Amino acid sequence: MKKNNIIRFTTEDFNVLTNHLAKSGEDESFIFSLFSKAQSEDCTIYICKQLLLPDGNELKNQSCVSIEPDQKYQAIAYGLAYDQGLSIFDTHTHPFSSNARFSSIDDSYGIQNAKYIATNFPEKTTMGMIVFGSGFDNFEARIWNRDMGQFEPVNRIEVLGSPTKILTGNKKPVPLKADDPYARHRIIPGWEQGLLENLKVFVCGLGGNGALIFDSLLALGIGSRDGWIKACDPDILETSNLPRIPYAYPEEVGTPKAEIAQLHADNRTPELNVSCYDESIEDEKMQNLIKEANIIIGAIDNDGARLILNGLAARYVIPYLDLGTEIIPDGSRYEAIGQVQTFIPGKTGCLVCSGAIDPSEAALDTMSEEDNAQYEQAGYVRGTNETPTPSVLHLNGVTSHLAISQLIRLIFDDGHKGKEYLHYNSQDAKMFTAAVARNDDCPVCGLQGYLGAGDEDAQSMLECLNDLQDSEAFNQI
């Protein structure tokens, strides 16, 4: 089956790229970039890893109809790509066009250079080309297929962060239905329903928090066009889950939560692209699906799964919203809290450098059943996953909808900056927010981490945990 090609930027890199290209005004402009790569079952995703901004002396023949990189600039870009095993993209502009298309000169130049790279560079390196028209909201892009010896089209450019942008080759407006269910959304100033419809959101966990998140995503219309909603949870419905999963019924006790969620989605919003899986996030299939996501939402209660999601978010530059609730008994009283943290790769700190993940707990969470039993017998494990914890609908409801609010503010860039961490105290009816700064020593998102690495040198869970325990960032937590 032929795979779709996707180009992915962080919002920060895309802003640097377009601001640089826009400086040339009505003249064409040019930049080389280096990209890592990720493979899923349906897509090949090229992730911007490094922008190589040229100065004025590194471009030649610049006018309103032409642009070329000089030989030295091109040699530097090619050398870096060769050394790092990354793909080379050339991006230029046609500022005179509102429907950007490659010219015959672009075709000749591109084929010549793509063949050179295919002949002289390692197999994992290829060439890509992007041309933007005026406004940077229209483009044509392509990737050289080394096996076929020809260019293939790029179907989608994703700009992930705050704000989020999804650019597709199809700019035709979608006619609205007379009974449009999202009509009240569309009249909100600054609301982009089309973005939600093209967004790909992966939800991990369909319990008390995850079920409310899932239901809210359906109500927002996410995935009704080129996007999707995908969710996973390996657990079955228990009687004690019924008060907190609004679409579950007593006769469904013993049924996988994912199956119940899928049936609910099919009945409520059959026009959406929704798939639910009764598998764990530790499953390779689920991790491959996440590569294609534009947002990850973790509604889980263990640090092992959080560590996996956090690592995937960093590696494939996908914003990650993590939420959790806890009721802490204290004699005849209790404390009820909820929290939401947003990790925006390349912009904020992740869950590791913020201290939200305990590596020791993560190690226990990801042990095999046999190893866990041995540790428990030796006294290293104080409790088990079978130990019930207090939980109630209203705390789940507030926290889940705060997470949805953070999602909307993130993708629409509506005052999210500096409020990446949100804490809710139910008993005091108080909430506070905080920024989550990056730590350059973080083994995940720091300078020596694997931010934007794609599939390159993917680590096992054990290697990740060892890196955490050896890092300066871990010692500072």
ROTI-196425 format. One record per residue: x, y, z of N, C-alpha, C in turn; residue in three letters. Coordinates in steps of 0.1 Angstrom, whole numbers, plus 5000, padded with zeros to 4 digits. Layout:
N
XYZXYZXYZALA;...
REM end
This chain:
477
500849885000500050005000500950125000MET;500550224992501350344991501050435003LYS;502150485009502050565021501850715018LYS;501150785026501050935025502350995031ASN;502751105025503951175030503451305038ASN;503951325050503651435058504951505062ILE;504851645062505951725067505551785080ILE;506351785090505951835103507051935109ARG;506552045113507352145120506752175134PHE;507652215143507052285155506652425151THR;505752485159505352615156506452715156THR;507452695166508552785167509452775154GLU;509752655149510552645137509852695125ASP;508552675124507752725113507752875113PHE;507652935124507653085125509053135121ASN;510153075125511453115121511653105106VAL;511152995100511252965086510453075078LEU;509253095081508453185073508853325075THR;509253365087509753505090510953525081ASN;511853435081513053445072512753465058HIS;511853375053511453385039510753505035LEU;509953555045509153675042509953805041ALA;511153805047512053925047512353965032LYS;512353875023512653915009511553985002SER;510454005008509354085002508854014990GLY;508854094979508354044966509353954958GLU;510653944963511553854957511453714963ASP;511853624955511853484960512953464971GLU;512753374980513753344990513853194991SER;514953154999515353014999515952975012PHE;515752855016516452805029516552645028ILE;517652595032517852455034517452415049PHE;516852295050516552245063516852095064SER;517052045076517351905077516251835085LEU;515851715081514651655086515051505090PHE;514451465102514451325106513251265100SER;513051135102511951055096511350965106LYS;510050945104509250845112508350765102ALA;508250635105507350555097506250495105GLN;505050505100503950435106503350345095SER;502250285098501650185089501150265076GLU;500650385078500050455067500850575062ASP;501750625070502450745066503950745068CYS;504650825060506050865063506051005067THR;506551035079506551175084507951225085ILE;508151345079509451415079509351525089TYR;510251525099510151615111511351705110ILE;511051835110512151945109513051935121CYS;514251915119515251895129516152025131LYS;516452085119517352195120517152285107GLN;517052415110516952515099518352575097LEU;518752585085520052645081519852775074LEU;519752885082519353015077520553075069LEU;520353105056521453165049521553315051PRO;522753375050522853515050522753565036ASP;522853695034522653755021523653705010GLY;524853665015525853625005525753485001ASN;524853405007524753265004523653234994GLU;522953334989521953324979522453404967LEU;522053354955522353434943521253434933LYS;521353524923520353544913518953564919ASN;518853644930517653664937516853774930GLN;515553734926514653834920513253794923SER;512353854917510953814919510553694912CYS;511453634903511153514896512253414897VAL;513353434905514353334906515153344919SER;515753234923516553224935517453104934ILE;518653114939519552994939520453004952GLU;520752884958521752884968523152884962PRO;524052944969525452944963526052814967ASP;527152784960527852644961528252614976GLN;528852714983529352694996528152665006LYS;527052735005525952715014525352575011TYR;525252534998524752404995525652295000GLN;526952314999527952215004527852195019ALA;527652305026527552295041526252215045ILE;525152245038523852175041524052025038ALA;524551995026524751855022525651785032TYR;526751855036527651785045527051755059GLY;526251845064525551825077524551715076LEU;523851705064522851595062523551465062ALA;524651455055525451335054525951285067TYR;526551385075527151345088526051305098ASP;524851365097523851335107522851235103GLN;522951195090521951095085520551145084GLY;520451275081519151345079518851375065LEU;517551395062517151435048517251585046SER;517451625033517651765030516451815023ILE;515951925028514751985022515252125017PHE;514852155005514952295001513552355000ASP;513452475006512252545007512452685001THR;511552724991511652854985510252914983HIS;510153034979508853104978508553144964THR;507253154961506753214949505853324954HIS;506353434958505553544965504453604956PRO;504553574943503653634933502453544932PHE;502453424938501353324935500553304948SER;499253284946498353244956497953094955SER;498653024945498452884943499852824939ASN;500652814949502052774946502252644939ALA;503052644928503352524921504852534917ARG;505452414916506852414911506952444897PHE;508052524893508252564880509052454872SER;509252464859510052374852511552384856SER;511952504860513352514866513452434879ILE;512452454887512452374900512552224897ASP;511752174887511752034884513151994880ASP;513752064871515152024866516152024877SER;516152134885517052144897516852034907TYR;515552014910515251914920515651774916GLY;515351734904515651594900517151574900ILE;517851674895519351664894519951644908GLN;519451724918520051714931519551584939ASN;518351544936517751424943518551304938ALA;518851294925519551184920521051184926LYS;521551294927522951304933522951254948TYR;521951294955521851244969521551094970ILE;520651044961520350904961521650824957ALA;522450874949523650804945524850804955THR;524950914962526150944970525950944986ASN;524650944990524350955004523850825010PHE;523950805023523350675029521850665026PRO;521350545027520050515022518950595029GLU;519150625042518150695050517950845046LYS;518950895038518851035034518251055021THR;517251145020516651175007516451325006THR;515751364995515551504993514151544992MET;513751654998512451704998512451844993GLY;511351894987511152024982509852084987MET;509852214991508552284994508652414987ILE;507552454981507352594976506152654982VAL;506252774988505152844994504752964985PHE;503452984984502953104978502753214988GLY;502153324983501953434992501153405004SER;501453455016500753425028501153295035GLY;501853215028502353085034501152995038PHE;500053015032498852925035498652835023ASP;499452845012499352755001500752704997ASN;500752584993502052524990501952404980PHE;503152364975503252234969504552174975GLU;504552044977505751984983505851844978ALA;507051794978507351654973508551594979ARG;508651464979509751384985510251294974ILE;511551284973512151194964512151044969TRP;511450954961511450814965512650744958ASN;513550714966514850654961514650524954ARG;513650444959513350314952512750324939ASP;511850424938511150444925511850544916MET;512750614921513550714913512650824908GLY;511750874916510850984913510351054925GLN;509851184923509251254934507851204936PHE;507451204949506051174953505551294961GLU;504251324959503651444966503551434981PRO;503551544987503351555002501851595003VAL;501151525012499751545013499351655024ASN;500351685033499951755044501151815051ARG;501151945055502152005063501452035077ILE;502151985087501551995101502552095109GLU;501952195115502652285123502152265137VAL;502852205146502352155159502952245170LEU;502052285178502352375190501252475192GLY;501552595196500552695198500952825191SER;500152855180499052785175499352665166PRO;498452585164498552465155498052505141THR;498652455131498152475117498252345110LYS;497252315102497252195093497052245079ILE;498052235071497952285057497852155048LEU;496852165039496652055030496552115016THR;496752025006496752074992495352114987GLY;494352074995492952104991492452224998ASN;492352334991491852464997490352494994LYS;489652394987488252414984487452424997LYS;486652524999485852535011484852415011PRO;484552365023483652255025482252315027VAL;481252285019479952345021479352295034PRO;478752395041478152365054476752305052LEU;476352215061475052155061474052255067LYS;472852245062471752335068471552305083ALA;471752185087471652145101473052125108ASP;473952215105475352195109475352185125ASP;475852075130475852065145476952155152PRO;477852215144478852295150478652445146TYR;477452475143477152615139477452715151ALA;477152675163477452765174478952785177ARG;479652685173481152695174481652805164HIS;481152795152481752875141481553025143ARG;480553065152480353205154481153265166ILE;482053185172482953225182484053295176ILE;484453425179485553495173486853415175PRO;487553395163488853325164488753175163GLY;487553125163487352975163487552925149TRP;488352815148488552755135488052605136GLU;486852585132486252455132486952365122GLN;487452425111488152345101489352285106GLY;490052355115491352295121490952175130LEU;489952185138489452075146489151955137LEU;488451975126488051875117489251795111GLU;490351865109491551805103492551765114ASN;492251775127493151745137493151595140LEU;494351535144494451395148494851395163LYS;493951335171494051335185494151185190VAL;495151155198495251025204494951035219PHE;494050955224493750945238494150815244VAL;495050825254495450705261494750695275CYS;493850595276493050575288491650615286GLY;490650525289489250555287488450525300LEU;489150555311488450545324487750675328GLY;487750705341486950815346487250955339GLY;488550975337488951105330488951085315ASN;489450975310489550955296488250945289GLY;487250885295485850875289485251015287ALA;485451105297484951245295485751315285LEU;487051295284487851355273487351315260ILE;487151175259486751115246485451175242PHE;484451185251483151235247483251375243ASP;484051455249484251595246484851615232SER;485751535228486351535215485351505204LEU;484451415207483351385198482451505196LEU;482151575207481251685207481951805200ALA;483251815200483951925193484051905177LEU;483751775173483751755159485151725154GLY;486051685162487451655158487451525149ILE;488051535138488251425129487151405119GLY;486351505116485251485107485651495092SER;486851545090487451555076488651475075ARG;489851535075491051465073491751425086ASP;491051455097491651415110491051295116GLY;491351255128490751145135490951155150TRP;490151065156490251045171490650895172ILE;491750865179492050725182492350715197LYS;491950605203492050585217492350445221ALA;493050425232493350285236493250275251CYS;492750155255492650115269492549965270ASP;493349895276493249745277492349695287PRO;491749785295490949735306489449705302ASP;488849625311487349595309486549685318ILE;485349705315484449785324484049705336LEU;484249765348483849705361482649785366GLU;481849725375480749785381481049925387THR;482249925394482650055400482950165391SER;483050135378483350235368482150305363ASN;480950245365479750295359479350445363LEU;479550485376479250625379480050725372PRO;481250685366482150785361482350775346ARG;481750685339481750675325480350695320ILE;480050815315478650845312477950765302PRO;478650705293478050635282478050485284TYR;478450435296478450295299477250255307ALA;476850125304475550075310475849945318TYR;475049905328475249785336475449665328PRO;474649645317474749525309476149515302GLU;476949625302478249615295479349585304GLU;479049555317480149515326480849395321VAL;482149395321482949285315483349305301GLY;482849415295483149445281484349535281THR;485249525271486449615270485949765270PRO;486549855277486249995277486350055263LYS;487350005255487550055242486350015233ALA;485849895234484649855226483449935230GLU;483249975242482150055246482250195241ILE;483450245241483750385236483450385221ALA;483850285214483750275199482250275196GLN;481450195203480050185200479350325203LEU;479750385213479250525217479550625205HIS;480750625200481150715190480350685177ALA;480250555174479450515161478050565162ASP;477450555174476050595175475850745176ASN;476850815183476650965185477151045173ARG;478251005168478951085157479450995146THR;478550935138479050835128479850905117PRO;479851035116480551105105482051125109GLU;482351105121483751125126484650995123LEU;485951025122486850915120487350865134ASN;486850765139487150725153487450575153VAL;488550545160489050405162489450385176SER;488950285183489350255197489950115198CYS;490950105206491649975206491849925221TYR;491549795223491649745237493049695239ASP;494049785237495449745238496149845246GLU;497349815252498049895261498949995252SER;499350105258500250195252501650135250ILE;501950025258503249955256503249875243GLU;502049855237502049785225502649865213ASP;503449795205504149865194503149925184GLU;502049855182501049915173500450045177LYS;500250055190499650185195500750295194MET;501950265197503050365196503250405181GLN;503050315172503150355158501950445154ASN;500750425159499650515157499850655162LEU;500450665174500750795180501650875171ILE;502550815164503450895155502650995146LYS;501450955142500651035133499851135140GLU;499751135153498951225160499451365160ALA;498551465162498851605163498751645178ASN;498051575186497951595200497851465207ILE;498551445218498451325226497751375239ILE;496751295244496151325257496251195265ILE;496951215277497151095286496251115298GLY;495251015299494351015310494550885317ALA;495750875323496250745329496750765343ILE;496950655350497250675364498550605368ASP;499450585359500750535363501850595355ASN;503050605361504150685356504850605344ASP;504650475344505250405333504650445320GLY;503350445319502650495307502950645304ALA;503050725314503450865312504750875306ARG;505750795311507050805305507050765290LEU;506350665287506250625272505650745264ILE;504550795269503850905261504751035260LEU;505451065271506351175272507451165262ASN;508051045261509051015251508651015237GLY;507450965234506850975221506651115217LEU;506051195226505851335223507051405219ALA;508151385227509451455224510051405210ALA;510051275208510651215196509951265184ARG;508651275184507851315172507251455173TYR;507751535182507351675184505851695184VAL;505151615192503651615193503351675207ILE;502551785208502151835221501351725229PRO;501651725242501151615250500451685262TYR;499151655264498451695276498251575285LEU;498751595297498651485307497751535319ASP;496751455322495851495333495651385343LEU;495451415355495251325366494451375377GLY;493751295385493051335397493451245408THR;493251295420493651215432492751265444GLU;492251165451491551195464492351125475ILE;492851215484493751165494492951165508ILE;492651045513491951045526492851085537PRO;492251155547492951205559492051195571ASP;491951075577491051055588489551065582GLY;488851155588487451175584487351275573SER;488451335569488451435558489251375546ARG;489251455535490051415524490351545516TYR;491351525508491751635498491551585484GLU;490951665476490651625462491251725452ALA;492151675444492851755435492851705421ILE;493051795411493151755397494251845392GLY;494951785382496051865375496151835361GLN;496551935353496751915338498051985335VAL;498951905328500251965324500351945309GLN;500752055302500952055288502452055285THR;502951965277504251955272504251995257PHE;504852105253504952145239506352135235ILE;506752025228508152005224508752125217PRO;509952155222510752265216510352395223GLY;509352395232508952525238508952515253LYS;508352415259508252395273508952275278THR;509052265291509652145297508752025296GLY;509351905296508451785295508151735310CYS;507451625310507051575323508251515332LEU;509351495325510551445332511251555339VAL;511551665331512351775337511451865347CYS;510151845346509351915356509051835368SER;509551715369509351635381508051565381GLY;507251565371505951495371505951345370ALA;507151295366507351145365508351105375ILE;508051005383508950945392509550825385ASP;510850825381511450715374511350575381PRO;511450585395511350455402509950395401SER;508850485402507550435399507350385385GLU;507950465376507850425361508450285359ALA;509550255366510150125364509250015370ALA;508650035381507749935387506449915378LEU;505950035372504750025364505049945351ASP;506249935346506549875333507149735335THR;507249685347507749555350506749445345MET;507349335342506449215338505749165351SER;504649095350503949045361504848965370GLU;505748875364506548795372507548875380GLU;508248975374509149055381508449135392ASP;507249185389506549265399506249185411ASN;505849055409505548975420506748945429ALA;507948925422509148905430509549025438GLN;509349145433509649275440508649295451TYR;507449255449506449275460506749175471GLU;507149055468507448955478508649005486GLN;509649075479510849125486510549255494ALA;509349305493508949425501509249555494GLY;509649555481509949675474508649745468TYR;507549675467506349725462505349735473VAL;504849865476504049885488502549855485ARG;502149855472500849825468500749765455GLY;499649735450499549675436498449755428THR;498449715415497449785407496049745410ASN;495949645418494549595422494049675433GLU;494849755440494449835451493449945446THR;492249945451491250055446491650185452PRO;491450295444491650425448490350505448THR;490150605457488950685456488850765443PRO;487650775438487450845426485950885425SER;485651005419484251055419484151145406VAL;482851135401482551205388482951355387LEU;482551425398482651575396484151615396HIS;485051545402486451575402486951545388LEU;486651425383486951385369486451485359ASN;485151535361484551625352485251755351GLY;485551815363486251945362487651935356VAL;488351835360489751815355489751785340THR;488851705336488851665321488451785313SER;487451865317487051985309488152095310HIS;488852105321490052195321491052145311LEU;491252015309492151965299491652005285ALA;490351985283489852025270490052175267ILE;489852255278490052405276491452435273SER;492452355279493852375276494152335262GLN;493452235257493652185243493252295234LEU;492052355236491552465227492452585227ILE;492852625239493752735241495152715234ARG;495552585235496852555229496752565213LEU;495852505207495752495193495452635186ILE;494552715193494152845188495052955194PHE;496052925202497053015208496253125215ASP;495353085224494453175232494953185246ASP;496053255248496553285262497153165269GLY;497653065262498152945268499552965274HIS;500353055269501753075273501853105288LYS;502753035294503053055309502052985318GLY;501052915312500052845320500052695316LYS;501252635314501352495310500952395321GLU;501052445333500652355344499452415351TYR;498452335353497152385360496852285371LEU;496652345383496252265395494952315400HIS;494052215403492752245408492552175422TYR;492152255432491852205445490252205447ASN;489652095447488152085448487652135461SER;488352105472487852145485487852295487GLN;488852355482488952505484488452585472ASP;487952505462487452575450488452675444ALA;489752635444490852715440491652655429LYS;492152735420492952685409494152775407MET;495352725404496452805401497152745388PHE;497852835381498652795369500052825371THR;500952765363502352795364502952755350ALA;504152825347504852795335505752665338ALA;506052595327506952485328508152505319VAL;509252545325510452585318511252455313ALA;511952465302512752355297514052355306ARG;514552235307515852205314516852155303ASN;517852225301518852185290519452055293ASP;519452015306520151885310519151765310ASP;517851795306516951685306517351585295CYS;517351455299517651345289516651325278PRO;515451385280514451365270514351485261VAL;514051605266513851725258515051825258CYS;516151785266517251875267518151875255GLY;519351935256520251945245520851815241LEU;520951715250521451585247520351485246GLN;519051525245517951435245517651395230GLY;516351355228516051305215514851385209TYR;514751515212513751595206513751595191LEU;512651555185512551565170513351455163GLY;513851355170514751255164513951155155ALA;512651155156511951055148512250915152GLY;512350825142512550685146514050655149ASP;514950755147516350725148516750695162GLU;517450585164517950535177516850535188ASP;515750475185514650465194515150375206ALA;514850425218515350355230514250255236GLN;514750155243513750075250513450145263SER;512350095270511950155283513150145293MET;513850035293514950025303516050125300LEU;516350145288517350255284516950385288GLU;515650415286515050545290515250565305CYS;514850465313514950475328516450495332LEU;517350425326518750435330519250575327ASN;518850635315519150775312518650875322ASP;517450845326516850935336517650935349LEU;517950815354518650805367520050865367GLN;520650865355522050915353522151055350ASP;520951125347521051255343521051365354SER;521651475351521651585360520251635363GLU;519351635353517951675355517251595366ALA;517551465365516851375375517451405389PHE;518651435390519251465403518751595409ASN;518251685400517751815405516251805410GLN;515551695406514151685409513951655424ILE;
REM end
